């Protein structure tokens, strides 16, 4: 009866492990995609910070700046920056805010800190998902070891009791 229960439990554990593996693989792929997106945005905001710094340097030198910019779909245009006082920053959802250099730099710092926290959070989630199956295996091993210890203790107690009975009988008959 006990071996049947053990087999039944082993089957259930295997089904559960397979379910977790399938689910965790999907979750891990989603998290990796999110991490890629967040890393790309982080790099974009670092670029914004660098461009703002460059624009501010040209402002201090009091000269015009010629630039090439992407219009989309591989089309480029050239232009000249003559007003360094104000710049437009894309804050998302199709909105642009007009800011001076210090405001733009500060806003980029805020976005970078936020993205860094999000990246750290998703990296931790990815590590937890990768470690979770190992925790299951460790827990499974602990359960098996505890079961074996209990069986050993039970068998040891039974054999000790048998040995004690045999010794008592030997003492009784030897007199």
Secondary structure, DSSP 8 states (H G I E B T S, - for coil): -HHHHHHHHHHHHHHHHHHHHHHHHHHHHHHHHHHHHHHHHHHHHHHHHHHHHHHHHHHHHT--EEEEEEEETTEEEEEEE---S-EEEEEETTEEEEE-HHHHHHHHHHHHHHHHHHHHHHHHHHHHHHHHHHHHHHHHHHHHHHHHHHHHHHHHHHHHHHHHHHHHHHHHHH-
